[in-house]
Amino acid sequence: MSADFPSSLVLVGAGKMGGAMLEGWLGAGLEGRAVTVIDPLPSDAMSALCKRVGASLNPKEPPAVPEALVLGIKPQMLDAAAPTLAPLAGPNTLVVSILAGKTIANLKARLPNARAIVRSMPNLPASVGRGISGAVASPEVTDRQKSMADRLLKGVGLVEWVDHEDLIDAVTGLSGSGPAYVFHLVECLAKAGEAEGLPADLALRLARATVEGAGELLHRSDLSAETLRQNVTSPGGTTAAGLTVLMGNEALEKLIAGTVHAARRRAAELSG
Ligand SMILES: NC(=O)c1ccc[n+]([C@@H]2O[C@H](COP(=O)([O-])OP(=O)(O)OC[C@H]3O[C@@H](n4cnc5c(N)ncnc54)[C@H](OP(=O)(O)O)[C@@H]3O)[C@@H](O)[C@H]2O)c1
């Protein structure tokens, strides 16, 4: 899927996620002049960026209805922002929302003229251009708009499309919340190393670099995670001894299944 960037784009909410997206788009060739940023308290860096690339920041007059409207505000800000947003979403505008828990129906209720809505769920590594977003399109989204949304979301990493909106809750439970699970794995590895006699700071450095390095290897390799694991596990060796604990009786598998399930259920509860 590849498409042109929209000829006009309004980004509402240029915080961590919205700001990272804007930087990604500009890096991928979006003309700054095509962008209007609306954010009541933009950071100094955001103000400087807009000035440098010729993007309009908080114009006095409301901008014309754009080809794409990207919502990067916090979900709890949606009601307060709705009066500003509603006139910007025309019947032909592609609306891309990254608001956790806000359904397409919810967005349509706040943006009465909007028809084409893409709801997506990015994750924290988007802030370093290495996120993965799950996305779902309302039936009114055209093929061209879907390609455009794909390109916009790829500004901060990979994109996976799902056909049913309910699956966004499962995406949230896995990749949305997943970075925190991995951070906790680092904490657990570090504590375990300490328990085996390593100084705390050394254990933390070892744990952190291990997860970073394994992640980079996964990123660069064509091999599956399973093959990478098997390749590093000699029969009767140390890794095999460790994995016997982790994998025996599917110990970690069950724990992770319960973890993702709880997050998915909570995402469903919060949606609306
Ligand atoms: N961070 C993540 O890992 C992550 C992951 C998945 C999804 N998301 C979603 O991404 C969205 C943004 O999260 P974030 O972490 O980037 O939050 P953030 O850094 O707080 O950014 C939100 C921005 O919106 C601005 N804003 C508030 N009210 C506004 C209004 N009425 N009009 C225009 N701008 C307004 C905020 O300004 P002030 O600072 O002045 O309030 C802030 O700059 C959320 O909906 C979240 O669900 C985030």
The ligand as a Gaussian input file, in Angstrom:
#p B3LYP/6-31G(d) Opt

LIG

0 1
 N        1.964000       7.523000      24.427000
 C        1.655000       6.295000      24.059000
 O        2.369000       5.308000      24.264000
 C        0.381000       6.020000      23.307000
 C        0.143000       4.745000      22.803000
 C       -1.011000       4.520000      22.092000
 C       -1.924000       5.542000      21.896000
 N       -1.668000       6.770000      22.407000
 C       -2.642000       7.809000      22.204000
 O       -2.021000       8.945000      21.694000
 C       -2.747000      10.082000      22.118000
 C       -1.782000      11.155000      22.557000
 O       -0.980000      10.671000      23.626000
 P        0.373000      11.398000      24.012000
 O        1.104000      10.483000      24.902000
 O        1.025000      11.930000      22.780000
 O       -0.236000      12.617000      24.858000
 P        0.369000      14.076000      25.072000
 O        1.847000      14.082000      24.950000
 O       -0.255000      14.614000      26.314000
 O       -0.205000      14.871000      23.801000
 C       -1.512000      15.366000      23.721000
 C       -1.387000      16.793000      23.177000
 O       -2.694000      17.310000      22.883000
 C       -2.753000      18.639000      23.361000
 N       -4.147000      19.064000      23.590000
 C       -4.901000      18.972000      24.714000
 N       -6.137000      19.492000      24.511000
 C       -6.161000      19.924000      23.232000
 C       -7.151000      20.560000      22.430000
 N       -8.366000      20.838000      22.898000
 N       -6.834000      20.865000      21.154000
 C       -5.639000      20.590000      20.669000
 N       -4.639000      19.992000      21.383000
 C       -4.906000      19.658000      22.645000
 C       -1.945000      18.565000      24.633000
 O       -1.622000      19.845000      25.072000
 P       -1.328000      20.060000      26.666000
 O       -0.043000      19.374000      26.940000
 O       -1.275000      21.536000      26.801000
 O       -2.497000      19.448000      27.398000
 C       -0.743000      17.752000      24.167000
 O        0.221000      18.527000      23.516000
 C       -3.682000       9.637000      23.221000
 O       -5.017000       9.688000      22.738000
 C       -3.278000       8.233000      23.506000
 O       -4.423000       7.429000      23.762000
 C       -0.520000       7.041000      23.107000

